[in-house]
Structures are given as structure tokens and as C-alpha cells.
Amino acid sequence: MKIAVCVKAVPDAASGRRLDPGTKRLDRSSELAISDFDTYAVEEGLKLKEAAGEGEVVVVSMGPERAMDALRKALAMGADRAVLVSDASLEGADLLGTAKALAGALEKEAPDLVLFGQQSADGGGAVLWAAVAEKLRRPVISQASELTVEGDSVTGKRQTEFGYDSIRAPLPAIVAVSDAINTPRYPSLKGIMGAKKKPQDMLSAGDVGGAGEVGTTVVELSPPPARGEARKIEDDGSAAEKIVEFLAEKRLV
Amino acid sequence: MAKTLVFLEHHDDAIQKGPLGVLAKAAQVGADVDGVVVGSGVKELAARAGAFGAQTVHVADDERVAAPLPQPRVDVLAKLVRDEEYDTVLFAQSILAADVAAGLAARLNAGLNWGLVDFDGETGRAPQLQDTVVVDVGWSTPVRLGIFRAGALDPSETGGSAEVRDVAVELEDFSTQAEMLEQAHAEQQGPSIEDADVIVAGGRGLGEPEKFALAEELAKALGGAVAATRAVVDAGWYPYSAQVGQTGKTVSPKLYVALGISGAIQHKVGMQGSNVIVAINKDPNAPIFEFSDLGVVGDLNQIAPKLAELVRARKG
């Protein structure tokens, strides 16, 4: 079984995420790391491969060249190869361009199963898998918190606004997994050492059918409305007392 | 004049509040607004959208599109956009709507903006990075797609009536491959959290399912109900009926105490209407502190039991 896991390299949460007022896009100049949400998809891919006893897990991404450093975390976790679509013409790509580039890379790989994380950690979007599924003309299951592969079909349990659905689709299929599906493993020292030697391929926009259209624009950035009188305290051992004082002040106790 | 189509998602014989709010917004900015309902046995409920501002409601009433799966809906909407020349298609955020909108974007090569909280007919407003920056967004394609954030818009009943028009359903081969084995129905179990004056909610920061006892103890002391985030419900720590957020309940208690909750947007939209929000979290950078009236950086294992004890003592 061949599994492709689509991941995004995002600015490290610890170093802070901000929009660049010049380009009005996310500032990606700081350290990049695999989006936390995507590590669940990597883990699920590895588990499925291990359960099958054979197969291959390929991580696929689009981003600047140095995103390859971030993809190495997935390789260190156990993924076999990394494919990064990187091209100056893809800078500023939105959903349309990203879906086109990933679909192009996935077409070359022809996996049985394509996995995504539940949302992007920076843009907060939860739309890419459905767009990629449309480009590839494959069935899609989103937000799966349980996944079973049996024979040539995949079944996912997923939460909606109304409770839990169970959906089955024939392979090849596209599945986005929720962050409740597993606990991603930490890369072992051996995994980290071995990651650098694993195949890491770079594709250009031309390799995946050219840059897509950009369908959206950013008109203006502005600060959020001012907060109320929010208070933030560090617990010095008296936090419980302070909360009670606060609640009493608000007549809530 | 913009010609706008609104995806009218329905469940259990009712159009959802979200898309009705989107209808109201689209009508307010002066667009010609129509709706589309996709399902089986849905003609009657389609007609009701007229009272909320839809001029025409297209109905794709077909057994094959009965299950709320996205890809057949992309087929229906794509055909409508082409045949009826809609330039704008608007959605209210939901698991289904996001997948339909994204599939449609790829099918029509149409720009998609999501997380919208407002729209003036030209520009949308979409706060980003956990609401730390407000972004005004636009479109550069002939067809514009937008998803509004859950709960961002309120429906307004105008009392009009809509013309209901049947739409022939033509499906792509790959659109019908996914199959609904079991469809979600609202589970009614346990006391409703929507009516509680006080809610103590637990998230992944509790560390393990057993730690919900801390939330329960504090809720009992405060005379409130216990709620949970999507992440812990999805992980099986607490029942879905207690979930607050985009795919759970929307609550507005007098007091909302968040234990070990980071404060993702999907949670925020379900509880931001609370009068007073108190958050305890060990991560000083947790987004929840951005919208808490009182944020406490500390160990909830220490603070929550002591707080319960102090509240009990105060009540005598």
C-alpha cells in the first residue's frame, strides 16, 4: 500500500506567526516546522503501513526550498521519502494554486491513499483536501477520527455538527484526519540520524502542470478591535483566591 | 448587480441557521439572492427559505443526494453556477459546507475566502491568526466563493416567498464513490449545557480523561454544567452532547470557566457570547487568554480543586 501524506511547513508557533504588512502574506522568514495537525496524518500513514506489513509513506508538500528541512521531521518519524514542490512562481499561491500543485505531484506518485491533517496551523483553512480530491477526481472523507482500511476500501468515522458519521470510499481515496485519531510518535535519535539520507525530491511548477490561478486578494490588514479589560495573572500559589475575588466582584459567587 | 447563490444546508427537516444568516447578509448588501437545497424529500423545506430573503430556491431533490456528502453537491452547484450564471456563491461554515465550497472552487477555478465575519458585496472581512489580525479580502476570479464563520451572521425573517425550481441532478462518476454507512443524528443525552448559567469546560490540557473529575467538581461547586472541546470529545474523553464549539453547541452562560483549553477559533465561536470568561492554562501563549476576562497561567491540577473548595466555603 502506497500512502501519500500532504503536509505544510508553517512558521514555528514558538517564534510567533505574523502577517507581513508589505506582502500582506504570512511572514515565513522564521524557522519552519511541519504543522502539528499534519503530524497526525503522518502518524496514521505510518500506522497503516506497519499494519499492512508493507508499503511506502511519501510526504508531499509545497513551499519554499527550505521547507525541506521541516519535512525531515516526517522522515525522522519514519516516512520513506519526501517530495517538495517549490517554485518562485508558486509564491503567494492560494487554495487554487496549492491544490493544483499538490494534485500534480500526487498524480505522479499515484498513491492508494492520500492523507491530510485536519486544518492548516497558520491560515486555519480546512479546505485543501476537498479541492485536491476534485482535481484528482477521487472520493474524499474529511475530519476522520477513526480510519480503517479493509481490502480496497477505507472507512472513516468523523464528527459533524450533528454527531458522528461513518463514511466508506473505495481506494484510491483522499482522507483528512482529525487530531484525535492517534498520538504522533516522537522521532527517535536513529530516525533523526537516518532522515537526511532518505530520498528528498524537489519538483518545479513545470513538473506539476504549471502554476495555478490566484483567486483571492488581500485588500487590507488592520489590528483587531481592542480587548475589554482582560486580566492575565501568573499563579504564585494564590490564583484560586484571586479567581474567587474576581468572581465575587462580578457577583458570580 | 451581483447574482448570488447561497448553499442552504439542512438537517432533520430544517434549514440551518447559518445559511439563513448568510441569505440575510447577501440580501442586505443588495444582491439578487437565490438559494439551493440538495437532498431527498426537501422541496417543502426549500420553500421556507423565501421568508428569509431568497428569491428563487433551486431544489435538487434526488435519492442519490440524500446523504450529506460533499462531492454530489459540488456537481449540483457547479451546474447551477454555469447554467444560471451566478457570480457569487456563499456558504455558512460547517464540515459539509467547507468540503462543498473547496470542491467547487477547484471545479470552477474560483477564488475561495473562508472565515468571513462580514461582507460588503465587494470585500470580505476575515480575522486571521487566532483573531490577532483583521484581514479584508477580495476576489480576482469571475466567480467568487466565500465561507462565513459559524455564528457570524443572524437570520432575519423578511416574510417573502421564494419561487421553488427543480434542478436536474447530474453526477460525476467519482462523486458517488463515497458512501454514507451511518449518518449522524443529534444525540440527546445528559442535561443540556445550553441552558446552564455556569459552564466549566475541559480541554486537552486536562491531560487525561480521568481529569474531567476536576471540571465536574468545580462545576458542582459553582452550580453549573460540564462542557468539553472538540479535541477531547473526538478522542473519546467526554460525550459529544457536552461539546462546545463549531461542531458542537453554542453557549452563552453568565460564567464560562475554561480548564486546559487553548482557545482555537472552532471553540471560540461556540462560547464567545459568554458574559464572563475565566481561563486556566499552563501555556502563557494560549490564544484563549486573548479573549478571557481573567486568564490564569498555572497548573489546573493545583488551582481547580482549591477553587472548588473556596467556592464551596463561600457558599457555606
Interface residues (C-beta under 8 A of the other chain):
Chain A: A13 R17 R18 L19 K24 D94 L95 L96 A99 D122 G123 G124 G125 A126 V127 L128 W129 A130 A131 V132 A133 E134 K135 R137 R138 P139 V140 I141 S142 Q143 S145 T155 R158 Q159 T160 E161 F162 G163 Y164 D165 S166 I167 R168 A169 P170 A173 S178 D179 A180 G212 E213 V214 G215 T216 T217 V218 V219 E220 L221 S222 P223 P224 P225 R227 G228 E229 A230 R231 K232 I233 E234 D235 A239 A240 E241 K242 I243 V244 F246 L247 A248 K250 L252 V253
Chain B: H11 D12 Q16 P68 L69 P70 Q71 V74 S94 I95 L96 A98 D99 V100 A101 A102 G103 A105 A106 R107 N109 A110 G111 L112 N113 W114 G115 T123 P127 Q128 L129 Q130 D131 T132 V133 V134 V135 D136 V137 G138 W139 S140 T141 I147 E172 D173 F174 Q177 A178 E179 M180 L181 E182 Q183 A184 H185 A186 E187 V198 L222 R230 A231 V232 V233 D234 A235 G236 Y240 Q246 T247 G248 K254 L255 I265 V276 V278 I280 P284 N285 F289 E290 F291 S292 D293 L294 G295 V296 V297 G298 D299 Q302 I303 K306 L307 E309 L310 V311 R314 K315
